[in-house]
Amino acid sequence: MLEATGDVLGWMNDNFLKMTWLNELVGRFIENVLGLSLTSKLGSSLQFFVYDAVKIFVLLSALIFAISYVQSYFPPERTKAILGRFNGITGMILGALLGTITPFCSCSSIPLFIGFTSAGLPLGVTFAFLISSPLVDLASVMLLASIFNWTTAIAYVIVGLVLAVIGGFIISRLKLERYVEPFVYGSHLADADLPDLTRADRLAFAREQVVDVLTKVWLYVLIGVGIGAIIHGWIPGTFISAVLGYDNPFAVIIATAIGVPMYADIFGTLPIAEALVGKGVGLGTVLSFMMAVTALSLPSMIMLKKVVKTPLLATFFGIVVTGIIIIGYTFNAFGRLFI
Amino acid sequence: MEIKVLGPGCANCKKLEDATRKAVEKAGLDATIAKVSDLQEIMGYGVMSTPALVVDGELRLAGRVPSVDDLVALLQRG
């Protein structure tokens, strides 16, 4: 019985999430209609590009729709009210968890930071939220499961949440409250009288989010898939493994250093990650790259600079970078268990 | 009718302002539309997810940019 359930789940995973049939279909088209061999550089790049681009856009639309519907139940105003009831490590764990499900874009990070802080939430809880929110994005976790597998996706979620909680914990221990701009504490966020949403409102919100996210990320995705396709078909595996492979002890640090200044969307980095793993790069190295791209972005740092002073911002940055590097090496050490 | 679009100046805030102007015109409403970008005033409405829409002092929308037609329906609901 258990085995049958596993088979059904595996079948659904292959067909809906991984869309293995699409890969075959694209492959047949390239071989029979275009007359290219799938082992040729051009043929394999083309197969990668078409399959990945179609798969990511289809999955993204479906996932954003479903996730946004759920997220409409967790506006930041409600998250703030929930977090206000907890303290210490429980607050940080909840902050990290709610960070994954509260709809939040970096343009709202200032009102959110002021709202949380002036409501008396400890800095550690607010930062646990701010670290986990971009890092553990539900749609990207599903895509990780699609590109790699569920073990990898779940491991990613767990390390992302642990990083957020530990980051929040360190920040709370360092007592950095004096590095918050004074006007933040002087602000007062009124209790919101949020309008009640009907099911039609939630569906409309979900639809708006799909359009909004797709218009924002389509170019990143295409560029990401393009780079992935080039790596997949053209760049020799020996070159890549020399720079980023298991044998280079600095691979994780290099990947993190490349990822931090990049401002891309996680959906654009996934196809690059996929191609790199296909060329023998360690899973930890690839995850470090993805986490560095998403967790720290210049626009959100500039936003945060308006509400916190440099020492706190630098601490936040340092903790996240160190955490990402540790996660990278840990995954590389144990990563062969996952893939 | 007095409409306020709350937002510190992100792309979506501009979108909501434009959509609101179109909706007011489409519905033929007699309304003033003001853009509020002052953080303290935004916080005064308890809003963290921008953009938001306040109609006659009442918070009607937060963290969304609805279509013009949805906005028309929202404004006509009174």
Interface residues (C-beta under 8 A of the other chain):
Chain A: P75 P76 E77 K80 P103 F104 C105 C107 S108 I110 P111 L112 I114 G115 S118 S187 H188 L189 A190 D191 A192 D193 L194 P195 A204 F205 E208 D212
Chain B: P8 C10 A11 N12 C13 L39 Q40 I42 M43 G44 Y45 G46 V47 M48 S49 T50 E58 L59 R60 L61 A62 G63 R64 V65 P66 S67 D70
